[in-house]
Amino acid sequence: MISICIATYNGERFIKEQLDSILPQLSEEDEVIISDDSSTDRTVEIINSFHSKQITLLEGGLFHSPTFNFEHALKHTNHEVIFLSDQDDIWEKDKVQKMLQHLQTYDLVISDATIIDANGDPTGDTFYNINNSVPGLINNLIKNSYIGCTMAFNRKVLVKVLPFPKSTPMHDWWIGLVAECFGKVYFMQEPLTLYRRHETNASASAEKSPYSLGKKLSMRFTLLANLFLRGLRK
């Protein structure tokens, strides 16, 4: 059985298409945990329109942060395997099946993603190609390859990442580095997500970082410190 975690905020434009691509891949025992950060549009209405017993909607969040909105969803999961999902992408129809095969061997699996625009049209590139994504702790401390919407991991990783440090810059970066340190990671080369980039994305993945050199160094030092402290925790 698996848990899908989605963090939503004003996602009415694409959330139906995303859920339409996820739900057919699930069994009746699987669950979709959606944490909503007090959306002011029709996001909640659209989610409720599915009338799905698989969906648990956590309303009224005041996180003002996709990172801690995702943390809230993760804390409510019940199953051994956890997938992360954005509110505006599309999953390939065999994504769950293919990733589960590798999760029998690895603690965290990440796949490539086909980049699409707001209209759902491919831009001709993938996330791995743009980001030069490679595994390895040092590689990903220098340049993050971990993009949450293409990740799945087991409860061993979940227990180690929670709670998120208050200084966590990005939830997916933290989860990926923890898995690199304390588990086994596998990078699938096949794109299993249509990764939508548009003017209202909450994250800047696959785009140039807006941070100064000093800020970048500070973020990485903080991540290393938190990884060390997490390693000391029993």
C-alpha positions as a Markdown table, in Angstrom:
| # | Residue | x | y | z |
|---|---|---|---|---|
| 1 | Met | 0.0 | 0.0 | 0.0 |
| 2 | Ile | 1.2 | 3.5 | -0.8 |
| 3 | Ser | 0.6 | 7.1 | 0.3 |
| 4 | Ile | 0.6 | 10.0 | -2.1 |
| 5 | Cys | 1.4 | 13.4 | -0.6 |
| 6 | Ile | 0.3 | 16.6 | -2.3 |
| 7 | Ala | 0.7 | 20.2 | -1.0 |
| 8 | Thr | -1.8 | 22.6 | -2.5 |
| 9 | Tyr | -2.2 | 26.3 | -2.6 |
| 10 | Asn | -4.5 | 28.0 | -5.2 |
| 11 | Gly | -4.1 | 25.1 | -7.5 |
| 12 | Glu | -7.5 | 25.1 | -9.2 |
| 13 | Arg | -6.0 | 25.5 | -12.6 |
| 14 | Phe | -4.3 | 22.1 | -12.8 |
| 15 | Ile | -5.2 | 20.0 | -9.7 |
| 16 | Lys | -8.0 | 18.0 | -11.5 |
| 17 | Glu | -5.7 | 16.9 | -14.3 |
| 18 | Gln | -3.1 | 15.9 | -11.7 |
| 19 | Leu | -5.5 | 13.8 | -9.7 |
| 20 | Asp | -7.0 | 12.3 | -12.8 |
| 21 | Ser | -3.5 | 11.0 | -13.7 |
| 22 | Ile | -2.8 | 9.6 | -10.1 |
| 23 | Leu | -6.1 | 7.9 | -8.9 |
| 24 | Pro | -6.3 | 5.3 | -11.7 |
| 25 | Gln | -2.9 | 4.0 | -10.7 |
| 26 | Leu | -3.9 | 3.3 | -7.1 |
| 27 | Ser | -5.6 | 0.4 | -5.3 |
| 28 | Glu | -8.5 | 0.8 | -3.0 |
| 29 | Glu | -6.2 | 0.6 | 0.0 |
| 30 | Asp | -3.9 | 3.3 | -1.2 |
| 31 | Glu | -4.3 | 6.9 | 0.1 |
| 32 | Val | -3.8 | 10.5 | -1.2 |
| 33 | Ile | -3.0 | 12.9 | 1.6 |
| 34 | Ile | -3.6 | 16.5 | 0.4 |
| 35 | Ser | -2.5 | 19.4 | 2.7 |
| 36 | Asp | -4.1 | 22.7 | 1.6 |
| 37 | Asp | -2.4 | 25.9 | 2.6 |
| 38 | Ser | -5.7 | 27.9 | 2.9 |
| 39 | Ser | -6.3 | 28.3 | -0.8 |
| 40 | Thr | -8.6 | 31.2 | -1.8 |
| 41 | Asp | -9.6 | 29.7 | -5.1 |
| 42 | Arg | -11.6 | 26.6 | -6.0 |
| 43 | Thr | -8.9 | 24.1 | -5.1 |
| 44 | Val | -10.7 | 22.6 | -2.2 |
| 45 | Glu | -14.0 | 22.5 | -4.1 |
| 46 | Ile | -12.4 | 20.6 | -7.0 |
| 47 | Ile | -10.7 | 18.1 | -4.7 |
| 48 | Asn | -14.0 | 17.4 | -2.9 |
| 49 | Ser | -15.7 | 16.9 | -6.2 |
| 50 | Phe | -13.9 | 13.6 | -6.7 |
| 51 | His | -15.8 | 12.0 | -3.8 |
| 52 | Ser | -12.9 | 9.6 | -3.4 |
| 53 | Lys | -12.5 | 7.5 | -0.3 |
| 54 | Gln | -8.7 | 7.4 | -1.1 |
| 55 | Ile | -8.4 | 11.2 | -0.7 |
| 56 | Thr | -7.8 | 12.7 | 2.8 |
| 57 | Leu | -8.0 | 16.5 | 2.6 |
| 58 | Leu | -6.3 | 18.5 | 5.4 |
| 59 | Glu | -7.8 | 22.0 | 5.3 |
| 60 | Gly | -7.0 | 25.3 | 7.0 |
| 61 | Gly | -3.2 | 25.2 | 6.9 |
| 62 | Leu | -1.3 | 28.4 | 7.5 |
| 63 | Phe | 2.2 | 27.4 | 6.5 |
| 64 | His | 2.9 | 30.0 | 3.8 |
| 65 | Ser | 5.5 | 27.5 | 2.6 |
| 66 | Pro | 5.4 | 24.4 | 0.3 |
| 67 | Thr | 8.1 | 22.8 | 2.4 |
| 68 | Phe | 6.1 | 22.8 | 5.7 |
| 69 | Asn | 2.9 | 22.2 | 3.9 |
| 70 | Phe | 4.4 | 18.9 | 2.6 |
| 71 | Glu | 5.7 | 18.1 | 6.0 |
| 72 | His | 2.1 | 18.4 | 7.3 |
| 73 | Ala | 1.0 | 15.9 | 4.7 |
| 74 | Leu | 3.8 | 13.5 | 5.4 |
| 75 | Lys | 3.0 | 13.4 | 9.1 |
| 76 | His | -0.5 | 12.0 | 8.2 |
| 77 | Thr | 0.6 | 9.1 | 6.0 |
| 78 | Asn | -0.1 | 5.6 | 7.0 |
| 79 | His | 1.6 | 3.3 | 4.5 |
| 80 | Glu | 5.1 | 2.0 | 3.9 |
| 81 | Val | 5.8 | 3.7 | 0.6 |
| 82 | Ile | 5.4 | 7.5 | 0.1 |
| 83 | Phe | 5.2 | 9.3 | -3.3 |
| 84 | Leu | 5.4 | 13.1 | -3.5 |
| 85 | Ser | 3.3 | 15.0 | -6.0 |
| 86 | Asp | 3.0 | 18.7 | -7.0 |
| 87 | Gln | -0.5 | 20.1 | -7.7 |
| 88 | Asp | 0.1 | 21.0 | -11.3 |
| 89 | Asp | 1.9 | 18.1 | -13.1 |
| 90 | Ile | 0.7 | 14.9 | -14.8 |
| 91 | Trp | 1.9 | 11.4 | -14.0 |
| 92 | Glu | 2.7 | 8.9 | -16.7 |
| 93 | Lys | 0.2 | 6.1 | -16.5 |
| 94 | Asp | 2.7 | 3.5 | -15.3 |
| 95 | Lys | 4.7 | 5.7 | -12.9 |
| 96 | Val | 3.6 | 4.0 | -9.7 |
| 97 | Gln | 4.2 | 0.4 | -11.0 |
| 98 | Lys | 7.6 | 1.2 | -12.4 |
| 99 | Met | 8.9 | 3.0 | -9.3 |
| 100 | Leu | 7.6 | 0.4 | -6.9 |
| 101 | Gln | 9.7 | -2.2 | -8.7 |
| 102 | His | 12.9 | -0.3 | -7.7 |
| 103 | Leu | 11.6 | 0.5 | -4.2 |
| 104 | Gln | 11.9 | -3.3 | -3.5 |
| 105 | Thr | 15.7 | -2.7 | -3.5 |
| 106 | Tyr | 16.2 | 1.0 | -2.8 |
| 107 | Asp | 15.0 | 3.3 | 0.0 |
| 108 | Leu | 14.4 | 6.3 | -2.3 |
| 109 | Val | 13.8 | 6.3 | -6.0 |
| 110 | Ile | 13.8 | 9.4 | -8.3 |
| 111 | Ser | 12.9 | 9.4 | -12.0 |
| 112 | Asp | 13.5 | 11.9 | -14.7 |
| 113 | Ala | 10.7 | 14.3 | -15.8 |
| 114 | Thr | 9.6 | 15.6 | -19.2 |
| 115 | Ile | 9.2 | 19.4 | -18.9 |
| 116 | Ile | 5.9 | 20.8 | -20.2 |
| 117 | Asp | 4.6 | 24.3 | -20.4 |
| 118 | Ala | 1.3 | 25.7 | -19.0 |
| 119 | Asn | -0.6 | 24.2 | -21.9 |
| 120 | Gly | 0.8 | 20.7 | -21.4 |
| 121 | Asp | 3.1 | 20.9 | -24.4 |
| 122 | Pro | 6.6 | 19.4 | -24.1 |
| 123 | Thr | 9.4 | 21.9 | -24.2 |
| 124 | Gly | 11.8 | 19.4 | -25.7 |
| 125 | Asp | 13.9 | 18.8 | -22.6 |
| 126 | Thr | 13.9 | 16.8 | -19.4 |
| 127 | Phe | 14.8 | 17.8 | -15.8 |
| 128 | Tyr | 17.9 | 15.6 | -15.7 |
| 129 | Asn | 19.2 | 17.2 | -18.9 |
| 130 | Ile | 18.7 | 20.7 | -17.8 |
| 131 | Asn | 20.0 | 20.1 | -14.3 |
| 132 | Asn | 22.8 | 17.6 | -15.1 |
| 133 | Ser | 21.3 | 15.4 | -12.4 |
| 134 | Val | 23.5 | 12.7 | -10.8 |
| 135 | Pro | 23.4 | 10.8 | -7.6 |
| 136 | Gly | 25.8 | 11.2 | -4.7 |
| 137 | Leu | 25.9 | 13.2 | -1.5 |
| 138 | Ile | 28.6 | 15.7 | -2.5 |
| 139 | Asn | 27.1 | 16.1 | -6.0 |
| 140 | Asn | 23.7 | 17.0 | -4.6 |
| 141 | Leu | 25.0 | 19.2 | -1.8 |
| 142 | Ile | 26.8 | 21.2 | -4.5 |
| 143 | Lys | 23.9 | 21.1 | -7.0 |
| 144 | Asn | 20.5 | 19.6 | -6.0 |
| 145 | Ser | 19.1 | 17.0 | -8.2 |
| 146 | Tyr | 16.2 | 16.1 | -6.0 |
| 147 | Ile | 12.8 | 17.2 | -7.2 |
| 148 | Gly | 10.0 | 16.2 | -5.0 |
| 149 | Cys | 7.4 | 15.5 | -7.7 |
| 150 | Thr | 9.5 | 12.7 | -9.1 |
| 151 | Met | 10.5 | 11.0 | -5.8 |
| 152 | Ala | 9.2 | 8.0 | -3.8 |
| 153 | Phe | 10.7 | 6.6 | -0.7 |
| 154 | Asn | 10.0 | 4.2 | 2.1 |
| 155 | Arg | 9.1 | 4.8 | 5.8 |
| 156 | Lys | 12.7 | 4.3 | 6.8 |
| 157 | Val | 13.5 | 7.5 | 5.0 |
| 158 | Leu | 10.4 | 9.2 | 6.3 |
| 159 | Val | 11.2 | 8.5 | 9.9 |
| 160 | Lys | 14.7 | 9.9 | 9.4 |
| 161 | Val | 13.6 | 13.2 | 7.7 |
| 162 | Leu | 10.8 | 14.1 | 10.2 |
| 163 | Pro | 10.5 | 16.6 | 11.6 |
| 164 | Phe | 12.0 | 18.9 | 9.1 |
| 165 | Pro | 14.6 | 21.3 | 10.5 |
| 166 | Lys | 13.2 | 24.8 | 10.7 |
| 167 | Ser | 16.0 | 26.0 | 8.5 |
| 168 | Thr | 15.2 | 23.5 | 5.7 |
| 169 | Pro | 15.5 | 25.4 | 2.4 |
| 170 | Met | 13.6 | 22.9 | 0.3 |
| 171 | His | 11.8 | 19.7 | 1.4 |
| 172 | Asp | 12.9 | 17.6 | -1.5 |
| 173 | Trp | 16.6 | 18.6 | -1.1 |
| 174 | Trp | 16.5 | 17.7 | 2.5 |
| 175 | Ile | 14.8 | 14.3 | 1.9 |
| 176 | Gly | 17.2 | 13.5 | -0.9 |
| 177 | Leu | 20.3 | 14.3 | 1.2 |
| 178 | Val | 19.0 | 12.3 | 4.1 |
| 179 | Ala | 18.4 | 9.3 | 1.9 |
| 180 | Glu | 21.9 | 9.7 | 0.4 |
| 181 | Cys | 23.4 | 9.6 | 4.0 |
| 182 | Phe | 21.3 | 6.9 | 5.6 |
| 183 | Gly | 19.8 | 4.8 | 2.8 |
| 184 | Lys | 20.1 | 3.5 | -0.8 |
| 185 | Val | 19.2 | 5.8 | -3.6 |
| 186 | Tyr | 18.4 | 5.0 | -7.3 |
| 187 | Phe | 18.1 | 7.4 | -10.2 |
| 188 | Met | 15.7 | 6.1 | -12.9 |
| 189 | Gln | 16.6 | 7.5 | -16.3 |
| 190 | Glu | 13.0 | 7.2 | -17.6 |
| 191 | Pro | 10.8 | 10.3 | -17.5 |
| 192 | Leu | 7.7 | 9.3 | -15.5 |
| 193 | Thr | 6.3 | 12.8 | -14.8 |
| 194 | Leu | 5.1 | 15.6 | -17.0 |
| 195 | Tyr | 6.7 | 18.5 | -15.1 |
| 196 | Arg | 4.8 | 21.6 | -15.7 |
| 197 | Arg | 6.6 | 25.0 | -15.5 |
| 198 | His | 4.5 | 28.1 | -15.6 |
| 199 | Glu | 4.3 | 31.6 | -14.2 |
| 200 | Thr | 2.7 | 30.6 | -10.8 |
| 201 | Asn | 5.0 | 27.7 | -9.8 |
| 202 | Ala | 5.7 | 27.7 | -6.1 |
| 203 | Ser | 9.3 | 26.4 | -6.6 |
| 204 | Ala | 12.1 | 27.4 | -8.9 |
| 205 | Ser | 13.3 | 24.0 | -9.8 |
| 206 | Ala | 15.1 | 23.8 | -13.2 |
| 207 | Glu | 15.5 | 27.6 | -13.1 |
| 208 | Lys | 18.5 | 29.7 | -12.1 |
| 209 | Ser | 18.9 | 30.1 | -8.4 |
| 210 | Pro | 17.9 | 33.6 | -7.1 |
| 211 | Tyr | 20.3 | 33.3 | -4.1 |
| 212 | Ser | 23.6 | 35.1 | -3.6 |
| 213 | Leu | 26.8 | 33.1 | -3.2 |
| 214 | Gly | 26.8 | 33.8 | 0.5 |
| 215 | Lys | 23.3 | 32.5 | 0.9 |
| 216 | Lys | 24.1 | 29.4 | -1.1 |
| 217 | Leu | 27.1 | 28.6 | 1.1 |
| 218 | Ser | 25.0 | 29.2 | 4.2 |
| 219 | Met | 22.2 | 26.9 | 3.1 |
| 220 | Arg | 24.7 | 24.1 | 2.4 |
| 221 | Phe | 26.5 | 24.5 | 5.7 |
| 222 | Thr | 23.1 | 24.4 | 7.5 |
| 223 | Leu | 22.1 | 21.3 | 5.6 |
| 224 | Leu | 25.4 | 19.6 | 6.6 |
| 225 | Ala | 25.0 | 20.5 | 10.2 |
| 226 | Asn | 21.4 | 19.2 | 10.2 |
| 227 | Leu | 22.5 | 16.0 | 8.5 |
| 228 | Phe | 25.2 | 15.5 | 11.2 |
| 229 | Leu | 22.6 | 16.1 | 14.0 |
| 230 | Arg | 20.1 | 13.8 | 12.4 |
| 231 | Gly | 22.8 | 11.1 | 12.3 |
| 232 | Leu | 23.2 | 11.4 | 16.0 |
| 233 | Arg | 19.5 | 10.8 | 16.7 |
| 234 | Lys | 18.5 | 7.3 | 17.6 |
